[in-house]
């Protein structure tokens, strides 16, 4: 959206369900969109100690929306690091993803 365009009004719709996921199963870029699959771990109800991963949502974001998500998450992670909630892990082969301190 360029600077001359007005942002659309946001309509609150409480009927949209909230999804809980405890894992990002996959992230894929197809050349136009980011495709993100979110999963949830469910423990064996019989107490066997095993668990299964179930997909709960598949989110498709075009590049501008993915870039906006990246910018907002980067800012939020920066604030959490300043507050001491997260600390940046040592940079290794996997990068420097923040870790929770508690």
C-alpha positions as CSV (number, residue, x, y, z in Angstrom):
1,X,0.0,0.0,0.0
2,X,1.5,3.3,-1.0
3,X,1.5,6.3,1.4
4,X,-1.3,8.1,-0.4
5,X,-3.8,5.2,0.1
6,X,-6.0,5.3,3.2
7,X,-5.8,2.1,5.3
8,X,-9.1,0.2,5.3
9,X,-11.3,0.5,8.4
10,X,-10.8,-2.6,10.7
11,X,-14.1,-4.3,11.6
12,X,-14.0,-6.3,14.8
13,X,-15.7,-9.7,14.3
14,X,-15.9,-11.8,17.5
15,X,-17.2,-14.8,15.5
16,X,-13.8,-15.5,14.0
17,X,-12.3,-18.3,16.1
18,X,-8.9,-18.1,17.7
19,X,-6.5,-21.0,16.8
20,X,-3.9,-22.3,19.2
21,X,-0.8,-23.9,17.9
22,X,2.4,-24.9,19.7
23,X,4.5,-25.5,16.6
24,X,5.3,-24.1,13.2
25,X,5.3,-27.3,11.2
26,X,6.5,-25.8,7.9
27,X,7.1,-22.5,6.1
28,X,7.4,-22.5,2.3
29,X,7.7,-19.7,-0.2
30,X,6.2,-20.5,-3.6
31,X,7.5,-17.4,-5.4
32,X,4.4,-15.3,-4.6
33,X,3.1,-16.4,-1.2
34,X,4.4,-17.7,2.1
35,X,2.6,-20.8,3.2
36,X,2.8,-21.5,6.9
37,X,1.4,-24.6,8.5
38,X,0.7,-24.4,12.3
39,X,0.3,-27.6,14.4
40,X,-0.6,-28.6,17.9
41,X,0.9,-31.5,19.9
42,X,-1.6,-33.9,21.5
43,X,-0.5,-36.3,24.2
44,X,-1.7,-39.9,24.2
45,X,-4.9,-40.0,26.2
46,X,-4.2,-43.5,27.5
47,X,-1.0,-42.3,29.2
48,X,1.4,-44.2,27.0
49,X,3.8,-41.2,26.9
50,X,3.5,-40.8,23.1
51,X,2.2,-37.7,21.3
52,X,1.0,-36.8,17.9
53,X,1.2,-33.6,15.8
54,X,-2.0,-32.3,14.2
55,X,-2.3,-29.5,11.7
56,X,-4.7,-26.8,13.0
57,X,-4.3,-24.1,10.3
58,X,-2.6,-23.3,7.1
59,X,-1.9,-19.6,6.6
60,X,-1.1,-18.2,3.2
61,X,0.5,-14.7,3.2
62,X,1.4,-12.7,0.1
63,X,4.8,-11.0,0.3
64,X,3.5,-7.6,1.5
65,X,1.6,-9.3,4.4
66,X,4.6,-11.5,5.3
67,X,6.9,-8.5,5.3
68,X,4.5,-6.7,7.6
69,X,4.4,-9.8,9.9
70,X,8.2,-9.9,9.9
71,X,8.5,-6.1,10.7
72,X,5.9,-6.4,13.6
73,X,7.5,-9.6,15.1
74,X,11.0,-8.0,14.9
75,X,9.7,-5.0,16.8
76,X,7.9,-7.1,19.4
77,X,11.0,-9.4,19.9
78,X,13.1,-6.3,20.3
79,X,10.8,-5.0,23.0
80,X,10.8,-8.4,24.8
81,X,14.6,-8.5,24.7
82,X,14.8,-5.0,26.2
83,X,12.4,-6.1,29.0
84,X,14.5,-9.2,29.7
85,X,11.7,-11.6,28.8
86,X,13.8,-13.0,25.9
87,X,17.6,-13.2,25.3
88,X,19.2,-13.6,22.0
89,X,20.9,-17.0,21.6
90,X,24.5,-17.2,20.5
91,X,24.8,-17.0,16.7
92,X,25.4,-20.4,15.3
93,X,24.6,-22.3,12.1
94,X,20.9,-21.8,12.8
95,X,21.0,-18.1,13.4
96,X,20.3,-16.1,16.5
97,X,16.7,-16.8,17.4
98,X,15.6,-15.4,20.7
99,X,15.1,-17.8,23.6
100,X,12.8,-17.3,26.6
101,X,14.7,-16.5,29.8
102,X,12.2,-18.1,32.1
